[in-house]
Amino acid sequence: MQNFQITIAYDGSRYHGWQRLKSEQTIQGKIESVLSEMTGHQVEIHGAGRTDAGVHARAQSAHFKIQTACSPKEIARYLNRYLPEDIAVIDCAYAEERFHARLNATGKRYIYRIWNSDTPNVFERKYLCRVEDPLDVEKMQQAAGELLGRHDFRAFCGNKKMKKSTVRTLYRAEVERVGAEVRMTFEGTGFLQNMVRILAGTLMEVGMGKRAPADMRRILESEDRTQAGITMPPHGLILDAVFYDNEQERGD
């Protein structure tokens, strides 16, 4: 059995997330179905992370082992021929036998996009969360700076019953305005369930004047989910990159 790594882009709008489910359409399920048809045997793929329902990816990473004489280029061509138009394999390569897309990942980058205007963005409405209230990006960036470094992010975790460690390291937390768009970029060693969407919701509340930038430190120290802001809708979130070895562009 040969191990392969693929990089996948997808529009998560009509999928119930990454992870395979019996009764719902998922990204993992779609890819496994096509690979199983191609090889004639059951194939299981392993992603670098499980994106939630409605979340998109520009460069999700996954690996799988199959018995085939096809080259990586031929596998990618086959997948792109039979996968739905909202899922694309942008790269396929041979991987070392022990390579694991999740366990070997050293970091990830997520981007959350807000359309900060009272006029809807007709063409990108599926990839932007619209917020009409004016946002103070400078204060949002000040607040984002408080998140940098190694912290316990339990207050920003959507899983209240989380028993594993909630300590993570953020190397990058940036807020910028690009025209009417307010773009938040988070890069770190890993992310908890709903963590980016909760971070984005809390920073948005800072931008609205509902919180002060200095509140971020207090929220972190509280380790209490109720102290943080709302969980932003999934459609504004995109998994932008998964890093391995020295690929990560750290902000420090």
Accessible surface in RSA format (square Angstrom, percent):
REM  Atomic radii and reference values for relative SASA: ProtOr
REM  Chains: A
REM  Algorithm: Lee & Richards
REM  Probe-radius: 1.40
REM  Slices: 20
REM RES _ NUM      All-atoms   Total-Side   Main-Chain    Non-polar    All polar
REM                ABS   REL    ABS   REL    ABS   REL    ABS   REL    ABS   REL
RES MET A   1   145.67  75.4  76.33  50.5  69.34 165.1  72.85  61.9  72.82  96.5
RES GLN A   2    66.77  37.3  61.82  45.2   4.95  11.8  18.55  39.5  48.22  36.6
RES ASN A   3     2.98   2.1   0.75   0.7   2.23   5.4   0.75   1.8   2.23   2.2
RES PHE A   4     1.60   0.8   1.60   1.0   0.00   0.0   1.60   1.0   0.00   0.0
RES GLN A   5    45.72  25.6  44.66  32.6   1.06   2.5   4.96  10.6  40.77  30.9
RES ILE A   6     0.48   0.3   0.00   0.0   0.48   1.2   0.48   0.3   0.00   0.0
RES THR A   7    29.02  20.6  29.00  29.4   0.02   0.1  13.17  17.7  15.84  24.0
RES ILE A   8     0.00   0.0   0.00   0.0   0.00   0.0   0.00   0.0   0.00   0.0
RES ALA A   9    26.60  24.5  25.25  39.0   1.34   3.1  25.42  35.8   1.17   3.1
RES TYR A  10    10.07   4.7   0.78   0.4   9.29  24.2   6.28   4.7   3.79   4.7
RES ASP A  11    25.40  17.8  20.56  20.5   4.84  11.5  16.75  39.4   8.65   8.6
RES GLY A  12     2.00   2.5   0.00   N/A   2.00   2.5   1.97   5.4   0.03   0.1
RES SER A  13    54.60  46.1  22.77  30.4  31.83  73.3  26.36  56.1  28.23  39.6
RES ARG A  14   124.20  52.1 100.75  51.4  23.45  55.8  66.67  91.1  57.53  34.9
RES TYR A  15     7.36   3.4   0.67   0.4   6.69  17.4   2.38   1.8   4.98   6.1
RES HIS A  16    92.33  50.5  82.23  57.2  10.10  25.8  43.68  45.0  48.65  56.6
RES GLY A  17     6.58   8.1   0.00   N/A   6.58   8.1   6.57  18.0   0.01   0.0
RES TRP A  18     5.97   2.4   5.57   2.7   0.40   0.9   1.09   0.6   4.88   7.9
RES GLN A  19    76.62  42.8  75.03  54.8   1.58   3.8  16.61  35.4  60.01  45.5
RES ARG A  20   108.78  45.7  97.56  49.7  11.22  26.7  43.26  59.1  65.52  39.7
RES LEU A  21    75.81  42.2  63.15  45.2  12.67  31.8  67.01  47.1   8.80  23.7
RES LYS A  22   221.39 108.0 177.27 108.8  44.12 105.0 127.73 115.0  93.66  99.8
RES SER A  23   102.01  86.2  67.88  90.6  34.13  78.6  52.24 111.2  49.77  69.7
RES GLU A  24    84.93  48.8  69.85  52.8  15.08  35.9  10.49  20.3  74.44  60.8
RES GLN A  25    73.86  41.3  64.39  47.1   9.47  22.5  38.32  81.6  35.54  27.0
RES THR A  26     3.00   2.1   0.87   0.9   2.13   5.1   0.00   0.0   3.00   4.5
RES ILE A  27     1.19   0.7   1.19   0.9   0.00   0.0   1.19   0.9   0.00   0.0
RES GLN A  28    15.39   8.6  15.39  11.2   0.00   0.0   0.00   0.0  15.39  11.7
RES GLY A  29    21.20  26.1   0.00   N/A  21.20  26.1  15.53  42.6   5.67  12.7
RES LYS A  30    62.84  30.7  60.80  37.3   2.04   4.9  19.40  17.5  43.44  46.3
RES ILE A  31     0.00   0.0   0.00   0.0   0.00   0.0   0.00   0.0   0.00   0.0
RES GLU A  32     7.23   4.1   7.14   5.4   0.09   0.2   4.09   7.9   3.13   2.6
RES SER A  33    72.26  61.1  59.89  79.9  12.38  28.5  29.52  62.9  42.75  59.9
RES VAL A  34    17.41  11.5  14.99  13.6   2.42   5.8  17.41  15.1   0.00   0.0
RES LEU A  35     0.00   0.0   0.00   0.0   0.00   0.0   0.00   0.0   0.00   0.0
RES SER A  36    21.80  18.4  17.05  22.8   4.75  10.9  17.28  36.8   4.52   6.3
RES GLU A  37   135.24  77.6 113.94  86.2  21.30  50.7  36.51  70.6  98.73  80.6
RES MET A  38    36.96  19.1   8.50   5.6  28.45  67.7  10.06   8.5  26.90  35.6
RES THR A  39    29.21  20.8   0.02   0.0  29.19  69.6   5.78   7.8  23.43  35.4
RES GLY A  40    69.92  86.2   0.00   N/A  69.92  86.2  36.24  99.5  33.67  75.4
RES HIS A  41    55.42  30.3  46.20  32.1   9.21  23.6  50.04  51.6   5.38   6.3
RES GLN A  42   152.21  85.1 125.96  92.1  26.24  62.5  60.30 128.4  91.90  69.7
RES VAL A  43     2.46   1.6   0.00   0.0   2.46   5.9   1.31   1.1   1.16   3.1
RES GLU A  44    96.56  55.4  86.16  65.2  10.39  24.7  21.60  41.8  74.96  61.2
RES ILE A  45     0.00   0.0   0.00   0.0   0.00   0.0   0.00   0.0   0.00   0.0
RES HIS A  46    66.50  36.3  63.25  44.0   3.25   8.3  31.70  32.7  34.79  40.5
RES GLY A  47    11.73  14.5   0.00   N/A  11.73  14.5   0.35   1.0  11.38  25.5
RES ALA A  48     0.51   0.5   0.00   0.0   0.51   1.2   0.00   0.0   0.51   1.4
RES GLY A  49     9.25  11.4   0.00   N/A   9.25  11.4   9.12  25.0   0.13   0.3
RES ARG A  50   171.61  72.1 145.39  74.1  26.22  62.4  44.11  60.3 127.50  77.3
RES THR A  51     9.47   6.7   1.28   1.3   8.19  19.5   5.42   7.3   4.05   6.1
RES ASP A  52    49.85  34.9  42.92  42.7   6.92  16.4  17.47  41.1  32.38  32.3
RES ALA A  53    41.64  38.3  33.81  52.2   7.82  17.8  34.03  47.9   7.61  20.2
RES GLY A  54    12.29  15.2   0.00   N/A  12.29  15.2  11.13  30.6   1.16   2.6
RES VAL A  55     3.10   2.0   1.48   1.3   1.61   3.9   1.48   1.3   1.61   4.4
RES HIS A  56     7.63   4.2   7.63   5.3   0.00   0.0   7.63   7.9   0.00   0.0
RES ALA A  57     3.75   3.5   0.00   0.0   3.75   8.5   0.00   0.0   3.75   9.9
RES ARG A  58   119.58  50.2 116.73  59.5   2.85   6.8  51.69  70.6  67.89  41.1
RES ALA A  59    21.74  20.0  20.42  31.5   1.32   3.0  20.42  28.8   1.32   3.5
RES GLN A  60     0.00   0.0   0.00   0.0   0.00   0.0   0.00   0.0   0.00   0.0
RES SER A  61     4.12   3.5   4.12   5.5   0.00   0.0   4.12   8.8   0.00   0.0
RES ALA A  62     0.00   0.0   0.00   0.0   0.00   0.0   0.00   0.0   0.00   0.0
RES HIS A  63    11.19   6.1  11.19   7.8   0.00   0.0   0.65   0.7  10.54  12.3
RES PHE A  64     0.72   0.4   0.00   0.0   0.72   1.9   0.72   0.4   0.00   0.0
RES LYS A  65    85.02  41.5  75.73  46.5   9.28  22.1  40.73  36.7  44.29  47.2
RES ILE A  66     0.15   0.1   0.00   0.0   0.15   0.4   0.00   0.0   0.15   0.4
RES GLN A  67   131.31  73.4 120.58  88.1  10.73  25.5  32.37  68.9  98.94  75.0
RES THR A  68    44.82  31.9   6.53   6.6  38.29  91.2  13.57  18.2  31.25  47.2
RES ALA A  69   112.65 103.6  69.28 106.9  43.37  98.7  79.90 112.5  32.76  86.8
RES CYS A  70    44.26  33.5  39.99  44.6   4.28  10.1   0.91   2.3  43.35  46.7
RES SER A  71    39.56  33.4  38.14  50.9   1.42   3.3  34.17  72.8   5.39   7.5
RES PRO A  72    19.20  14.0  19.20  17.5   0.00   0.0  19.20  15.9   0.00   0.0
RES LYS A  73   149.97  73.2 141.13  86.6   8.84  21.0  90.53  81.5  59.44  63.3
RES GLU A  74    80.64  46.3  75.99  57.5   4.65  11.1  21.04  40.7  59.60  48.7
RES ILE A  75     0.00   0.0   0.00   0.0   0.00   0.0   0.00   0.0   0.00   0.0
RES ALA A  76    16.81  15.5  16.81  25.9   0.00   0.0  16.81  23.7   0.00   0.0
RES ARG A  77   134.08  56.3 126.33  64.4   7.75  18.5  69.51  95.0  64.57  39.1
RES TYR A  78    59.30  27.7  55.98  31.8   3.32   8.6  44.70  33.6  14.60  18.0
RES LEU A  79     0.00   0.0   0.00   0.0   0.00   0.0   0.00   0.0   0.00   0.0
RES ASN A  80    69.82  48.1  45.64  44.1  24.18  58.2  24.61  59.2  45.21  43.7
RES ARG A  81   181.55  76.2 148.12  75.5  33.43  79.6  46.28  63.2 135.27  82.0
RES TYR A  82   112.43  52.5  87.56  49.8  24.87  64.7  65.73  49.4  46.70  57.6
RES LEU A  83    12.67   7.1   0.25   0.2  12.42  31.2   0.34   0.2  12.33  33.2
RES PRO A  84    31.52  23.0  17.21  15.7  14.31  52.0  30.10  24.9   1.42   8.8
RES GLU A  85   185.63 106.6 146.94 111.2  38.69  92.1  67.59 130.7 118.05  96.4
RES ASP A  86    33.32  23.3  21.98  21.9  11.34  26.8  25.77  60.6   7.55   7.5
RES ILE A  87     5.36   3.0   0.00   0.0   5.36  12.9   0.27   0.2   5.09  13.8
RES ALA A  88    40.10  36.9  39.92  61.6   0.19   0.4  39.92  56.2   0.19   0.5
RES VAL A  89     6.80   4.5   0.00   0.0   6.80  16.4   0.00   0.0   6.80  18.4
RES ILE A  90    99.44  56.6  64.74  48.2  34.70  83.6  71.61  51.6  27.83  75.5
RES ASP A  91    77.74  54.5  73.20  72.9   4.54  10.7  19.75  46.5  57.99  57.8
RES CYS A  92    15.31  11.6   0.45   0.5  14.86  34.9   0.45   1.1  14.86  16.0
RES ALA A  93    40.65  37.4  38.90  60.0   1.75   4.0  40.65  57.3   0.00   0.0
RES TYR A  94   132.58  61.9 109.80  62.5  22.78  59.3  83.87  63.0  48.70  60.0
RES ALA A  95    15.76  14.5   2.31   3.6  13.45  30.6  10.56  14.9   5.20  13.8
RES GLU A  96   144.69  83.1 132.73 100.4  11.96  28.5  55.19 106.8  89.50  73.1
RES GLU A  97   131.99  75.8 119.68  90.5  12.31  29.3  38.33  74.1  93.66  76.5
RES ARG A  98   221.33  92.9 197.29 100.6  24.03  57.2  81.85 111.9 139.47  84.5
RES PHE A  99    34.26  17.1  26.40  16.4   7.86  20.4  30.35  18.4   3.91  11.2
RES HIS A 100    40.48  22.1  40.48  28.1   0.00   0.0  28.23  29.1  12.25  14.3
RES ALA A 101     0.00   0.0   0.00   0.0   0.00   0.0   0.00   0.0   0.00   0.0
RES ARG A 102   133.64  56.1 124.61  63.5   9.03  21.5  39.76  54.3  93.88  56.9
RES LEU A 103   117.80  65.6  87.63  62.7  30.17  75.8  91.91  64.5  25.89  69.7
RES ASN A 104    66.96  46.2  56.66  54.8  10.30  24.8  14.50  34.9  52.46  50.7
RES ALA A 105    24.16  22.2   5.23   8.1  18.93  43.1   5.23   7.4  18.93  50.1
RES THR A 106    48.38  34.4  38.27  38.8  10.12  24.1  44.35  59.6   4.03   6.1
RES GLY A 107     0.65   0.8   0.00   N/A   0.65   0.8   0.36   1.0   0.29   0.7
RES LYS A 108    29.80  14.5  29.80  18.3   0.00   0.0   7.86   7.1  21.95  23.4
RES ARG A 109    36.70  15.4  36.70  18.7   0.00   0.0   3.26   4.5  33.44  20.3
RES TYR A 110    22.39  10.5  22.39  12.7   0.00   0.0   5.80   4.4  16.59  20.4
RES ILE A 111    22.20  12.6  22.20  16.5   0.00   0.0  22.20  16.0   0.00   0.0
RES TYR A 112     0.00   0.0   0.00   0.0   0.00   0.0   0.00   0.0   0.00   0.0
RES ARG A 113    38.12  16.0  38.12  19.4   0.00   0.0  11.83  16.2  26.29  15.9
RES ILE A 114     0.00   0.0   0.00   0.0   0.00   0.0   0.00   0.0   0.00   0.0
RES TRP A 115    49.89  20.0  49.89  24.1   0.00   0.0  49.89  26.6   0.00   0.0
RES ASN A 116    16.61  11.5   3.54   3.4  13.06  31.5   0.20   0.5  16.41  15.9
RES SER A 117    24.26  20.5  17.19  22.9   7.08  16.3  10.92  23.2  13.34  18.7
RES ASP A 118   105.33  73.8  87.77  87.4  17.56  41.5  23.39  55.0  81.94  81.7
RES THR A 119    86.48  61.5  85.15  86.3   1.33   3.2  58.52  78.6  27.96  42.3
RES PRO A 120    72.91  53.1  63.72  58.1   9.19  33.4  63.90  52.8   9.01  56.0
RES ASN A 121    27.91  19.2  20.21  19.5   7.70  18.5   7.48  18.0  20.43  19.7
RES VAL A 122    91.22  60.0  86.25  78.1   4.98  12.0  88.00  76.5   3.22   8.7
RES PHE A 123   186.95  93.5 162.12 100.4  24.83  64.6 164.39  99.7  22.56  64.6
RES GLU A 124    66.99  38.5  66.98  50.7   0.02   0.0  22.14  42.8  44.86  36.6
RES ARG A 125   154.54  64.9 142.07  72.4  12.47  29.7  54.63  74.7  99.91  60.6
RES LYS A 126    95.06  46.4  89.83  55.1   5.24  12.5  56.25  50.6  38.81  41.3
RES TYR A 127    67.64  31.6  66.16  37.6   1.49   3.9  47.02  35.3  20.62  25.4
RES LEU A 128     5.48   3.0   1.48   1.1   4.00  10.0   1.48   1.0   4.00  10.8
RES CYS A 129    10.15   7.7  10.10  11.3   0.05   0.1   0.05   0.1  10.10  10.9
RES ARG A 130   100.91  42.4  74.76  38.1  26.16  62.3  32.58  44.5  68.33  41.4
RES VAL A 131    14.48   9.5  10.60   9.6   3.88   9.3  14.48  12.6   0.00   0.0
RES GLU A 132   100.11  57.5  81.80  61.9  18.32  43.6  22.97  44.4  77.14  63.0
RES ASP A 133    78.29  54.8  76.36  76.0   1.93   4.6  13.18  31.0  65.11  64.9
RES PRO A 134   117.46  85.6 103.91  94.7  13.55  49.3 109.07  90.0   8.39  52.2
RES LEU A 135    11.02   6.1   0.00   0.0  11.02  27.7   1.12   0.8   9.90  26.7
RES ASP A 136    58.81  41.2  49.35  49.1   9.46  22.4  24.85  58.5  33.95  33.9
RES VAL A 137    27.08  17.8  23.35  21.1   3.73   9.0  23.35  20.3   3.73  10.1
RES GLU A 138   127.02  72.9 117.14  88.6   9.88  23.5  44.58  86.2  82.44  67.3
RES LYS A 139    96.01  46.8  96.01  58.9   0.00   0.0  41.50  37.4  54.51  58.1
RES MET A 140     0.00   0.0   0.00   0.0   0.00   0.0   0.00   0.0   0.00   0.0
RES GLN A 141    64.44  36.0  63.08  46.1   1.36   3.2  41.39  88.1  23.05  17.5
RES GLN A 142    94.55  52.9  79.98  58.5  14.58  34.7  40.76  86.8  53.80  40.8
RES ALA A 143     0.00   0.0   0.00   0.0   0.00   0.0   0.00   0.0   0.00   0.0
RES ALA A 144     0.15   0.1   0.15   0.2   0.00   0.0   0.15   0.2   0.00   0.0
RES GLY A 145    33.93  41.8   0.00   N/A  33.93  41.8  19.65  53.9  14.27  32.0
RES GLU A 146    57.14  32.8  55.18  41.7   1.96   4.7   3.67   7.1  53.47  43.7
RES LEU A 147     0.00   0.0   0.00   0.0   0.00   0.0   0.00   0.0   0.00   0.0
RES LEU A 148    77.01  42.9  65.00  46.5  12.00  30.2  65.17  45.8  11.83  31.8
RES GLY A 149    29.27  36.1   0.00   N/A  29.27  36.1  27.99  76.8   1.27   2.9
RES ARG A 150   172.77  72.5 147.14  75.0  25.63  61.0  54.20  74.1 118.56  71.9
RES HIS A 151    31.80  17.4  24.69  17.2   7.11  18.2  20.39  21.0  11.40  13.3
RES ASP A 152    39.77  27.9  31.94  31.8   7.82  18.5  14.30  33.6  25.47  25.4
RES PHE A 153     0.00   0.0   0.00   0.0   0.00   0.0   0.00   0.0   0.00   0.0
RES ARG A 154    74.69  31.4  72.78  37.1   1.91   4.5  29.35  40.1  45.34  27.5
RES ALA A 155     0.00   0.0   0.00   0.0   0.00   0.0   0.00   0.0   0.00   0.0
RES PHE A 156     0.00   0.0   0.00   0.0   0.00   0.0   0.00   0.0   0.00   0.0
RES CYS A 157     2.88   2.2   1.16   1.3   1.72   4.0   1.16   2.9   1.72   1.9
RES GLY A 158    29.25  36.1   0.00   N/A  29.25  36.1   6.79  18.6  22.46  50.3
RES ASN A 159    53.85  37.1  46.79  45.2   7.06  17.0   6.49  15.6  47.36  45.8
RES LYS A 160   172.69  84.2 134.68  82.6  38.01  90.5  88.00  79.2  84.69  90.2
RES LYS A 161   176.91  86.3 161.91  99.3  15.00  35.7 113.26 101.9  63.65  67.8
RES MET A 162    42.15  21.8  32.24  21.3   9.91  23.6  19.77  16.8  22.37  29.6
RES LYS A 163   199.91  97.5 161.45  99.1  38.46  91.6 109.87  98.9  90.04  95.9
RES LYS A 164   161.00  78.5 153.15  94.0   7.85  18.7 103.11  92.8  57.89  61.7
RES SER A 165    72.40  61.2  53.03  70.8  19.37  44.6  53.27 113.4  19.13  26.8
RES THR A 166     1.56   1.1   0.49   0.5   1.07   2.6   0.00   0.0   1.56   2.4
RES VAL A 167    48.25  31.7  39.40  35.7   8.85  21.3  39.40  34.2   8.85  24.0
RES ARG A 168    52.67  22.1  51.40  26.2   1.27   3.0  10.21  13.9  42.46  25.7
RES THR A 169    18.59  13.2  18.56  18.8   0.03   0.1  12.64  17.0   5.96   9.0
RES LEU A 170     1.86   1.0   0.01   0.0   1.85   4.7   0.01   0.0   1.85   5.0
RES TYR A 171    34.91  16.3  27.67  15.7   7.23  18.8  14.90  11.2  20.01  24.7
RES ARG A 172    58.24  24.5  55.94  28.5   2.30   5.5   9.39  12.8  48.85  29.6
RES ALA A 173     3.02   2.8   0.00   0.0   3.02   6.9   0.00   0.0   3.02   8.0
RES GLU A 174    74.25  42.6  73.43  55.6   0.81   1.9  22.51  43.5  51.74  42.2
RES VAL A 175    10.01   6.6   0.31   0.3   9.70  23.4   0.31   0.3   9.70  26.3
RES GLU A 176    75.76  43.5  72.78  55.1   2.98   7.1  25.30  48.9  50.46  41.2
RES ARG A 177   103.85  43.6  74.94  38.2  28.91  68.8  46.06  62.9  57.79  35.0
RES VAL A 178    69.82  45.9  60.92  55.2   8.89  21.4  64.33  55.9   5.49  14.9
RES GLY A 179    63.88  78.8   0.00   N/A  63.88  78.8  46.37 127.3  17.51  39.2
RES ALA A 180    32.09  29.5  20.60  31.8  11.49  26.1  25.16  35.4   6.93  18.4
RES GLU A 181     9.23   5.3   9.23   7.0   0.00   0.0   0.83   1.6   8.40   6.9
RES VAL A 182     0.00   0.0   0.00   0.0   0.00   0.0   0.00   0.0   0.00   0.0
RES ARG A 183    67.45  28.3  67.16  34.2   0.28   0.7   6.48   8.9  60.96  36.9
RES MET A 184     0.00   0.0   0.00   0.0   0.00   0.0   0.00   0.0   0.00   0.0
RES THR A 185     5.94   4.2   5.94   6.0   0.00   0.0   1.68   2.3   4.26   6.4
RES PHE A 186     0.64   0.3   0.64   0.4   0.00   0.0   0.64   0.4   0.00   0.0
RES GLU A 187     0.00   0.0   0.00   0.0   0.00   0.0   0.00   0.0   0.00   0.0
RES GLY A 188     0.00   0.0   0.00   N/A   0.00   0.0   0.00   0.0   0.00   0.0
RES THR A 189    57.64  41.0  39.99  40.5  17.66  42.1  35.30  47.4  22.34  33.8
RES GLY A 190    12.02  14.8   0.00   N/A  12.02  14.8  12.01  32.9   0.02   0.0
RES PHE A 191    34.72  17.4   6.74   4.2  27.99  72.8   6.74   4.1  27.99  80.1
RES LEU A 192    10.40   5.8   0.17   0.1  10.24  25.7   3.77   2.7   6.63  17.8
RES GLN A 193    98.92  55.3  81.97  59.9  16.95  40.4  30.85  65.7  68.07  51.6
RES ASN A 194    33.88  23.4  24.31  23.5   9.57  23.1   4.38  10.5  29.50  28.5
RES MET A 195     0.77   0.4   0.00   0.0   0.77   1.8   0.00   0.0   0.77   1.0
RES VAL A 196     5.76   3.8   4.13   3.7   1.64   3.9   4.13   3.6   1.64   4.4
RES ARG A 197    30.38  12.8  30.23  15.4   0.15   0.4   0.97   1.3  29.40  17.8
RES ILE A 198     0.10   0.1   0.10   0.1   0.00   0.0   0.10   0.1   0.00   0.0
RES LEU A 199     0.00   0.0   0.00   0.0   0.00   0.0   0.00   0.0   0.00   0.0
RES ALA A 200     0.00   0.0   0.00   0.0   0.00   0.0   0.00   0.0   0.00   0.0
RES GLY A 201     0.00   0.0   0.00   N/A   0.00   0.0   0.00   0.0   0.00   0.0
RES THR A 202     0.00   0.0   0.00   0.0   0.00   0.0   0.00   0.0   0.00   0.0
RES LEU A 203     0.03   0.0   0.03   0.0   0.00   0.0   0.03   0.0   0.00   0.0
RES MET A 204    12.06   6.2  12.06   8.0   0.00   0.0  11.12   9.5   0.94   1.2
RES GLU A 205    18.94  10.9  18.94  14.3   0.00   0.0   2.88   5.6  16.06  13.1
RES VAL A 206     0.23   0.2   0.00   0.0   0.23   0.6   0.00   0.0   0.23   0.6
RES GLY A 207     5.78   7.1   0.00   N/A   5.78   7.1   0.00   0.0   5.78  13.0
RES MET A 208    51.27  26.6  18.75  12.4  32.52  77.4  22.00  18.7  29.27  38.8
RES GLY A 209    59.25  73.1   0.00   N/A  59.25  73.1  26.77  73.5  32.47  72.7
RES LYS A 210   149.20  72.8 111.71  68.5  37.49  89.3  72.97  65.7  76.24  81.2
RES ARG A 211    49.10  20.6  37.59  19.2  11.51  27.4  14.12  19.3  34.98  21.2
RES ALA A 212    48.94  45.0  43.40  67.0   5.53  12.6  46.68  65.7   2.26   6.0
RES PRO A 213    25.82  18.8  25.80  23.5   0.02   0.1  25.82  21.3   0.00   0.0
RES ALA A 214    74.38  68.4  62.84  97.0  11.54  26.3  66.27  93.3   8.11  21.5
RES ASP A 215    35.58  24.9  34.67  34.5   0.91   2.2   0.92   2.2  34.65  34.6
RES MET A 216     0.00   0.0   0.00   0.0   0.00   0.0   0.00   0.0   0.00   0.0
RES ARG A 217    97.90  41.1  97.90  49.9   0.00   0.0  38.82  53.0  59.08  35.8
RES ARG A 218   108.87  45.7 105.48  53.8   3.38   8.1  74.44 101.7  34.43  20.9
RES ILE A 219     0.00   0.0   0.00   0.0   0.00   0.0   0.00   0.0   0.00   0.0
RES LEU A 220     7.84   4.4   5.02   3.6   2.82   7.1   5.23   3.7   2.61   7.0
RES GLU A 221   127.39  73.1  98.46  74.5  28.93  68.9  46.51  90.0  80.88  66.0
RES SER A 222    47.44  40.1  14.80  19.8  32.64  75.2  27.98  59.6  19.46  27.3
RES GLU A 223    82.04  47.1  69.20  52.4  12.84  30.6   9.41  18.2  72.63  59.3
RES ASP A 224    54.21  38.0  50.28  50.0   3.92   9.3  17.81  41.9  36.40  36.3
RES ARG A 225    49.09  20.6  44.87  22.9   4.22  10.0  20.29  27.7  28.80  17.5
RES THR A 226   104.63  74.4  74.61  75.6  30.02  71.5  74.86 100.6  29.76  45.0
RES GLN A 227    65.91  36.9  61.50  44.9   4.41  10.5   8.78  18.7  57.13  43.3
RES ALA A 228     8.34   7.7   0.00   0.0   8.34  19.0   0.00   0.0   8.34  22.1
RES GLY A 229     4.26   5.3   0.00   N/A   4.26   5.3   3.05   8.4   1.22   2.7
RES ILE A 230    89.15  50.7  82.85  61.7   6.30  15.2  89.15  64.2   0.00   0.0
RES THR A 231    52.55  37.4  31.38  31.8  21.18  50.5  20.53  27.6  32.03  48.4
RES MET A 232     2.32   1.2   2.32   1.5   0.00   0.0   1.63   1.4   0.68   0.9
RES PRO A 233    50.75  37.0  45.61  41.6   5.13  18.7  50.72  41.9   0.02   0.2
RES PRO A 234    38.37  28.0  38.37  35.0   0.00   0.0  38.37  31.7   0.00   0.0
RES HIS A 235    59.31  32.4  59.23  41.2   0.08   0.2  40.58  41.8  18.72  21.8
RES GLY A 236     1.80   2.2   0.00   N/A   1.80   2.2   0.74   2.0   1.06   2.4
RES LEU A 237    11.41   6.4  11.17   8.0   0.24   0.6  11.41   8.0   0.00   0.0
RES ILE A 238    24.14  13.7  24.14  18.0   0.00   0.0  24.14  17.4   0.00   0.0
RES LEU A 239     0.12   0.1   0.12   0.1   0.00   0.0   0.12   0.1   0.00   0.0
RES ASP A 240    16.94  11.9  12.07  12.0   4.87  11.5   0.00   0.0  16.94  16.9
RES ALA A 241    13.48  12.4  13.23  20.4   0.25   0.6  13.48  19.0   0.00   0.0
RES VAL A 242    17.00  11.2   0.74   0.7  16.25  39.2   0.74   0.6  16.25  44.1
RES PHE A 243    12.01   6.0  12.01   7.4   0.00   0.0  12.01   7.3   0.00   0.0
RES TYR A 244    22.65  10.6  22.41  12.7   0.24   0.6  22.41  16.8   0.24   0.3
RES ASP A 245   117.63  82.4  99.55  99.1  18.08  42.8  29.25  68.8  88.38  88.1
RES ASN A 246   150.12 103.5 120.14 116.1  29.98  72.2  38.60  92.9 111.52 107.8
RES GLU A 247   103.40  59.4  83.70  63.3  19.70  46.9  42.96  83.1  60.44  49.3
RES GLN A 248    19.85  11.1   3.41   2.5  16.44  39.2   3.35   7.1  16.50  12.5
RES GLU A 249   111.60  64.1  99.92  75.6  11.68  27.8  43.87  84.9  67.73  55.3
RES ARG A 250   128.98  54.2 100.62  51.3  28.36  67.5  22.49  30.7 106.49  64.5
RES GLY A 251    55.38  68.3   0.00   N/A  55.38  68.3  21.19  58.2  34.18  76.6
RES ASP A 252   141.63  99.2  70.43  70.1  71.21 168.4  64.19 151.1  77.44  77.2
END  Absolute sums over single chains surface
CHAIN  1 A    12752.6      10213.5       2539.0       6131.3       6621.3
END  Absolute sums over all chains
TOTAL         12752.6      10213.5       2539.0       6131.3       6621.3
